[in-house]
Amino acid sequence: MFQNSISSDRRILTFPAVHPCEAISPATLLASLIDLCRQICNRQLKTFVTQKRNARETIRQIGILLIFFEELRDMPDVLPDSVVLCFSELHLTFQKILFLFEDCSRSNAKIWILMKSQFVATQFWVLIRALATALDVLPLNRIDTGDDVKELVELVVKQARISKFGLDKDDELTMKRLQSILLQFEKGIEPDLTAIKRVLSYLEIRRWSDCNKEIKFLEEEIDFQYSDLKERDVQILSSLVGFLSYSRLTLFEALDFWDKNQTDIKCNPETLSCLNPQDFRCPISLELMIDPVTVSTGQTYDRASIQKWLSAGNLLCPKTGKRLTSSELVPNTSLKKLIHQFCVDNGISLAKFNARSHDITRTIIPGSPAAAEAMKFSSEYLLRQLVFGTSTEKNKAAYEIRLLAKSNIFNRSCLIKVGIIPPLLNLLSSLDKSTQENAIAAVLKLSKHSTGKILVVENGGLAPILSVLKSGFCLESRQLAAATLFYLSSVKEYRKLIGEMPDAITGLIELIKEGTTCGKKNAVVAIFGLLLYPKNNKTVLNSGVVPILLDIIATSVNDELISDSLAVIAALAESSEGSTTILHASALPLLIRTLNSATSSPGKEYCVSALRSLCNHGGEEVVATLAGDRSIAGSLYSIVTEGCASAGKKARSLLKILHKFRENDVGVNSAVDQERSVRVW
């Protein structure tokens, strides 16, 4: 009846237990109680790094109740309703205890459970008291069993009343040590590594990957806390991230990425092919669901959307209109896996749909004073490693910078301020494949910062970046170099510099030919960025990019790549020379087909832009071809009514061109017919 939950599908330290249904049979309920008791009792205490004493006492008391339930299971008598009601309450409590056990034994949340030790210990006390309360009202006199078995229940009640569930002394001492270290960071004092090692050793964080898993969990929790507006928790979590990031790079020399808990999500391709992707959209927001949950009516919504609905005081199911009997949100794990696989297969980034993940502007300022100072110490340490370290240490430092600068603006600014960019650029010429890849990835992340762009170019970074683009040791490095050029091209002056370098555009063209879907996208958008400087248009046209892009538009199944390619075609078509090149490549039929079949709104808009420019530069023949295709008008009207303002404006402009041509054509044909009707005698 009750399936053990997957920790990643439930917020930590939340206990979404569900009451057994009223119609459940006593035998089924008893079997489920036995199963829950066994799951709790089978928990290995060695997986608990904190709360060991509380867990041990809980297991002991649940173990006694397991004997009681197993004794009842073998009895033929039907249980009275009053007993079933008490057992239902026990079932609810056991679920919560199991959730609590899962959280306390999570391999990636050890430091957070330590910081919440007092709260967790209180939860143990509350749940054991709830268990005692349910047993207190259990009518043992209505259960036909031996006195020795009844005495077991009475023993549990008595022990539950007197048992002391509190903060373990060792847990408390370690928590105080950790708080002391965080306070040192906050005051701008670099803590002693011995003290840090003592805390990490107690928590059994012994490897780089152990530390990294903790950081990933804390960062995810920060996103949740921001959405829930819990500022105090955000500050604590941010301080812990700063502490662990500093620890990860100063204490763990070896990078180990092996994770025994990591599993690949695989779905049957045939199953995916028969699914309707529209089912992956939340009925409330109409966006792709990031965290699908099911409500009491059986309908599924994205967690963020349905939580807002419920917070507004709505008590009805948005889709069915039926009254919600419970506010519990049950994770829909199967659907979540299907959505994940669908996104992987179609090159869709879930982060783009997740407002929390996508918005990093909140990281402009640090999450806490301790996090800020920890990052400053980390930046200085990494600079020393890049300048004075061994080859292995330099590679690790580049990788750490890559991680720290990935999605945190404050981290980027700290790294840039200490002067990390010049030694990073030196690593681009490394003969080690891994070092070069980590270095170009780190440069890419720092190029997203306005000051980073300037320092990359001023320190002579363009030449080594282009060298990686042209002849990097691996395809991944070349793709990262293309992405770096895209960010650098956002500065007007740098578009000219990059466009004038002989290997820039040819290197991007080669990557479009040879790269993965991601690599092609990076190269295409980099070219688009360079086209914002008009004098680069001729160089791009002469490179032979038009046929390559048209082939992508005709054959690719990736909507984003097609849209990006159409954006470049539209940009090139704005010039007379560009329109001529595109028309000579027989692009018109393809653009018409794409306009009628494209599912992406940006793709449709770029199509309209390109066709409008071709009409303006290609003359009457192009307009006549478009006017002769009646399907175009329907697509254009659809964009006018359903598209964004800019797309609608372009569609209306193209419609006017076509209408004007048809009116003139009708006028000419009418004049010809009149001339033919005049007979000369």
N, C-alpha and C positions, 0 to 999 in steps of 0.2 A: 504493500500500500504506500509506504513512504520510501522514496528513493533518496539516497545520499546525494546532497547537492554538490555541484561543482563550484569551488570557491570563487572562481572568476566571474560567475554569473550572479553573485550576491554581494552587496556592499558589506564590507567587513564590520563586525559588531552590530549587525542588524539581524533580527531573528524573525523572519517572515513565516512563522509557524501557522498551520492551518488546522482548524477543528475537524475531527472526523465527521462525516455526514451523519445525520440523525438516523438514517435507515441502515446503517452499517450493522452487520450481524456480530454478535458477541464473539464468535469464533474468529472472524476476520480481525476484529479489533485486538483480541488477545494475541493473535499471531503477529500482528504489527508491533504490539508492545514488546513482545519477546525479541523481535528483530531489532528494534531500536535499542533495547537494553544490551543486546549482543554487540551492536555497532559501537556503543559507548564503552563497554567493558573491554572490547578488543583493541581499543586505542592504545598505542604504545607510548608509555610515559617518556621514553627517550626522545620522542619527537617534540616534547614540550621543553623549551629552553627557559620559560618562565611559568609561573602559576602551577608548578609541579605538585606542591602540597595540596592545593585546592582540587586539582584534577584527581590526585590519588584518593582523597577522601570521597569525592563524588563517585568515582568508579567503585569504591568499596560499598557504598550505600546502594547504588544501582545494582551491583552484583547480588546483594541480598534479595532485592525485589525480583531479580531474574529467577531466582529459585522459587519464589512465590508464584510467579506467572506460569512457570513451567509445570508446577504442581497443579494449577488450575486447568491448564490445557488438557491434561489427561483425565479430567473429570467429565462425566457425561451430562451433568446437570446444566440447565439453561440459567444464565446469569440474570438476576433481577435488573429492572431498568435503573434503579438507584445505583447499582454497582457499575453498570455500563456508563452512567453519567460521570462517575468518579474516574473511571478508567479513561474516559475521553479527555478529562482535564490532565490526567497523568501523561497521556499521549502528547498533548500540546506542550507540556513542560519538558518531556524527553526530547522532542524536536529541538526546542530552544537550547537544551544542554548540548545536543549534538552539534548544533551550529556554533556554539561557544567553543566546543572542543576543536572544531575545524579551524576556527580563527586563531586559537592559541597555538596550534601546531602548524600553521602555515609557514612554509619555508622562505617566503619573501616578505613577511610582515613582522619579523621578530622585534625590530627596534620600535615599531609603532605600538605593538602590544606591550612592550616594556614601558613606554611613555604613558600608556593608558592603564597601567597596572592597578591603580586604585579603582578605576571604573570596572575593570574586568573582575577583580576580586569581589566587588559589590554585586556584580551580576551572578557570580557563583552563589553568594549568600541568598540573593533574592530567589533564585531558581530552586535551591534546596528548601527554602521556606515554603515556596509554592507547592513543592512536592509533599512536604509535611502537612500542609493545609488540606490537600486533596486526600491524603491518607487518613487524616483526622476524621473526616466525615464519611469515610468508607465503611458501609455497614457490614462489618466482618461477621456479625451474627446471622446474616442472610446468605453467607457463603458456606456451603457444606464441605469443610475441609478440617484437617487435623489441627489440634491446639498448637502443636509445634510450629506449623506453618503460620498460623495467626500471630504467634509470638514474634516471628521474623518481621512482620509488618509493624508491630508495636515497637520492636527494637529500632527499626529505621526511623519511625516517628520521633522516638525519644532522642536518638542520636542527631537527627536533623535539627532538633530544637537546641541542643547544647553544643553542636559542632561549631568551631570557630573558623569561619572562612574570611581570611583577611590577607593583607599584603605580606608576602614572604620577605623575611629579613634580607636575604641575599638579593632579591629583586629590588627591594627598596634601596639598598646600598648602591647597586649598579645604576639605578635610575638617578640617584643623587650625583654619582660620578659623571654621568652623561650630562646632567643639567649644569654641572660645574664647568665642563668643557664648553658647552654652548655659551655660558656666561663669559668665559674667557674670549671666545670668538667675538662676542658682542662688544667687549671692551677693547678689541683690537689687539689682543694678546694671542700669539701663536701657541697652541697647547703642546704639551709634552707628548711625544708619540707613544711613550710607555703607557700613559694614562689611556690613550685611545685604544691601544692594543688590549688593555685589560677589559675594557667595555666590549670590544668586538669578540674577544675570546669567550667571554661569558655568554654572549649571544650566539656563539658558534658560527660567526661570520669569518671564515678562514681563507677564502679565495676571492680573487677579483670578481668572478661571476656571482658569488654570494652577495657581495657588496652591490654589484650592478642590479641584481634582481630586487634588492631592497629599495634602491633609488627609483627604479621603474614603478614599483608599487606606490611609493610615496608621491611621485609625480602624477600618477593617475588619481590618487586620492585628493591631491590638491585641486585637480580639475573638478571633482565632485563637490568639494567643500566650497569652491568659488560659486558653483551653481546654486548651492544651498545657503550662500552668504554667511558662512561660519568663519569670520575673520580670525578669531583666536586660533582655531585649528589650523588655518592656512599658515599662520606665523610659525607655529610649532613644526608643522610638516616641512616648511621651507628651511627652517633651521636644521632639521634632520637631514634634508637633501644636501645642504651645504657641508655639514659634518661628514656625511658618507662620501660625497664627491672628493673632498679633501683626503679622506682616508683611502679611498680607492686608488688615487694616483700617487700617494706618498708611501703606502705600506705594501701594496701588491705589485710586484715587479712583473709577474707573468700574466699574460692575457690568456685566460681560458674561457672558451665560449660554450663548452659542452654543458648541456642542461638536460638531465635525465627526465625532467618533467615536461620537456617540450615535445609536443606532438603535432604532426601535420594534420590539418583538417582536410579530409578527402570526401568528396561527394560523387555519386554516380553521375557521369555526364549525361546519361539518358534521362535521369530524373530531372537534372537541371534544364535540359532542352525542352521538357514539356511543361515547365513552370512559367507562369506569367510574371515578369518582373514587376508589373504594377502591384502585385500582391506584397511586394517588399516595401511599399510605401505606407507611411502612417496615415490612417484615415483622417486624422486631425490636421497634421501639418502638410500632408501630401509629399513629404520628403522621405528619402530612403531611411529606413529604421536602423539606428545604430545599436540600440539596446531594446529589442522587442520584448514586451511583457504582456501577459494575458490577464484580463480582469475576470470578475466572477461570472459575467455573461458568456465567456468563452471567446470574446473578441480580443484581437491583439493590437496594441498601439506601441509607439515609441515611448520609452519611460519618461523622458523629459516632457513630452506633450501631454500625456495623461496625468502626470503629476501636477502640471499647471492647471489642467481641467478640474482636478479634484480640489486643489488649493483654492480655487475660485468659488468653492462651495457647491459645485455641481454633483448631484447624487445619481444622475442617470447615465447610462452607457451612451456615448456620443453616436455610435453607429446604429444601435438597435432601439434606443429610447427606453430600454427597460431599466428598472431601478437596480442599482448595484447593491448586492447584499453584503458586500465586504469591500474595504478599501485596499485589500492585499493585492500586490502586483507580483505575479508568478513569472520568473524568467522563462522565455520561450527559447530554450537552448537550441533545439533543432532548426528553427527558423533562422536564428542568429548564424549558425554554421552555413546554412544555405546562402544567406545574404553575403557572408564573407567569401564563400567560394565563387559566387556570381561576380563579385567585385574583382577577385583575383583573375578570373577567366576573361573579364572584359577590360582589364587595366584601369579599374576605377579605384580611386583612393577613398577609403571610408573617412579619412580625416577631413576631406573636403566638405563632407556633409555634417561633420560634428562641429558645432559652433565653438565648443570648449577647446577642441584640439586646434581648430583653424585660427582662432583669435589668440595671438601671442602678444598683443599690445600691452596686456596687463604685466608682462615681464620686463617692461621698460624700467620699472623700479623693483628692487629686490623684495622678496616676500617677508624678510625680517632683517633686523640689523646683524644678527649672527650669520645669516646666509650671505649678506653683503661682504662682511669681513672674511668669511671662509673662502669666498670666491676670489677676493684679492690675494690672499695667501696662495691659493691654488694657481692663479695666473703667474705669480712671481716664481713659483716652483717650476711650472711648465716652461717658462722662459729659460731658466737655468738648465733644464734638461735639454732643450733644443740647442743651446749654445755650447754647453760643456759636456753633455752626455755622450754615451757610446752610441753606436748605430742602433742597437736594440732600444735603448732608452729614448732616442730621438723618434723612432717609429711609434713607440707607445705614447709619447707626449703628443705627437700629431693625432693619434687616434683619440686621446682624451680630449683634445681641443675640438675635434670633430663632434664628439658627443656633447660637450658642454655648450658649444655654440649652435647646436642643432635647432633649438626652438626657444632660446632665451636671449632676449635683447640685452639685458643687463650683463649677462655672461660675455656676450660679444664685446660690449664696450670695455669691460675689465681687461679682457685679453688684448684688445687693440691698444689700450692705454699703456700697458707695460712694454709694448714694442714687440709683439709676438709675430707680426707679419713678415718682416725681413728674413728671419731665420727659417720661417715656414717656406718662403719662396725658394730659398736655397735647396730645400729638400725635394723640390720638383725635378731636379736633375739627378736625383738618387738613382743608382743602378738596381736598387731593390724594389721589386714590384709592389710589395705591401706598403713600403714607406712612401712611394710616389702616390699611390692611391689615397692613403690617409692624408697626405699633405695637400693634394688638390681638393679633397673633400673638405678639409679644414679651411682652405682658402675660399672655397665656394661659400661656406657658411658665413665667414667674416665679410665677404663681398656683399652680403645682404645689408650690411650696416653702412650708412652714408659715409662715415669716416673711413671705414674699411676699404671702400671702393677707391677713395683718393690715395690711400697709402699703398694699395696694391699697384696702382699705375705709377705713382711717384717713385716707388722703389724698384721700378723696372720689371714689374710682374707680367706684362703682356707677352714678352718674348718667351719666357719659360712656360706660360700657360698655353700658348700656341704650339710650342714644341710638344707638350703632352697631348694636345688635341690631334696633332699630325702623326705622332709616332710614340704615343704612350705605351707602356708595357702591357696594358690590358684594356679591353673595351670599356670597362667600367671607368677607368681613369679618363679616357677620351670623352666619355659622356659627361663626366663631371666638369671637364674643362669647357665643354660647350655650354653647359649651364652657367658656369662662371662668366663666360663672355656675354651671355644674355643679361645678367645682372649689371655687369660693367657698362653695357650699351645703354643702360637707362640714363647715363650721364651724357648729355649732348656732345660735349667735346670729345668723349672717348669713342663715340660712334665713328667719327672721322678717323681717329688714330687706328682703330681696329680695321676699318675698311681699307685703309691704305697699306696695311701689312699684307704682303703677298700670300702668306699661307692661311690667312684667316678664313676667307670664304671658301677656298678650295678644300680646306680641312673640314669645314662644316658639311660641304657637299659629300665628301667621302664618308662622313659619319652617317649621313642620311642613307647612303647606299648600303653600308655595312652594319649599322647599329641595330640594337634591339628596338622595340617599340619606344621604350623610354629614351634611348639614345637619339632616335629619329626626332622625337618631340623636342628634346633639348636643342638639337641642331636647327630645327625649323624655327623655333621661337627666337633663337639667337639671330638667325637671318632676318626675321621680322623686325627685331630690335634695331639691327643695322640699317634697315630700309627707312627708318625714321630720319636718317640723314640722306636727302635726295640724291647726292652725288654717288652714293653706293649702289643705286639702282642699276646703272650700266654694268658695273663689275659683277653684280649678282646675275643679271641677264646673260652676260657673256660666259658665265660659269656653266651654263646648260642646266640650270636648276628647274626650269619650267616642265620639261617632259618627265623629270623624276617626281615632281610634286603631283602632276596629273596622274601618274601611275599609282601613287599612294591614294589619291582621291578615288580612283577607280577600283582599287583592289583591297584597301585596308578595311578591317572590321572595327577599328578603334575610332569612335566618334571624335574624341579629343584630338587625335592625330589628324584626322580628316579636316576638322575645323581649323586647326593651326595651319595646315597646308593651304586651305582656302583663304586664310588671312593673308598669307604671303602672295598668293595669286592676285587677290584683290588689290594689295598694295602695289604690285608690279603693274597692274592694269591701269593704274591712275595716270601713267605716262603713255604717250603715243607709241613710243618704241616698245614699251612693255605690252600694250594691247596687240600690236602687230605680231610680236613673238608668240603670244598666247594663241592668237587666231591661226597662225601658221602651224601650230602644234595640234590643230583640229580639236580645240578644247570646248567649243561651243556646245555640241551635243552632250558632252559629259557634264558641263555645268548645268544644262537644262534638266538632265536626269537627276542630278544631285539636288537641285532646288526642289524638285517634286518628291524626292524620296528621303531627304535628310530628316532625321529626328531631332537633331541638336539645333536649338535656337541660334547660337552663334554661327553655326555652319550655314544656316539659311541666310542670315544677315550678310555674311561674307560673300555668299553666292550672288545675292542681289547687288552688292557693291561692285563685284567683278562684272556682272552682266551690264550694269548701268554704264560703267567705264568703257566696256567694249562697244556699247551703242554709241557713246560720245566720240570715240576715236576710230571705230571700225566702219562707220558710215551706214548708208541705207541698206546695204546687203545684210548686215548683222541685224538691224532692226526688223527687216523683212522676215528673216529666219525666226526671230522670236515672236513676231506678230502672227506668224503662220502656225505657231504651236499653241492651240487653244488651252492646253493644260496649264500653261504658265500663269494665266490670269487667276485661276483658282488658288494656286499656291501663293501668289502675291496678295490676293484679298485676305487669305488666311493670316498672313504675316501682319497685314494692316490691322486686323481685328484682334489678333491674339498675341502679336509680338510686342517687344519693348518699343519705347518711343522712337529711338534712333532707327531701329529696323523698319518700323512702320513708315517713317518719313522717307527712307530709301525706296521702300516698295511702292509708295504713292508716286514718287518721282519716276520710277521705271514704268509704272502703269500709264502715266501721262504721256511718256514718249511713245508707247505702243498705241495708245488711243489716238494720238495725233497722227501717227503714221497710217492707221486704219482709216481715219476720216479723210486724209488726203488721197489715200488709195481709192476709196469709194468715190471721191469727187472726180478723180482722173478717169476711172472706169465709166462713170456716168457720162462724162463728156465724150468719151470714145463711142459709147452706145448711141448717143444723139447724132454724132457725125455719120455713123453707119446708117442711121434711119433716113437721112436726107438723100433723096434720089435726084440725079441730074438727068433731065430729059434731053 
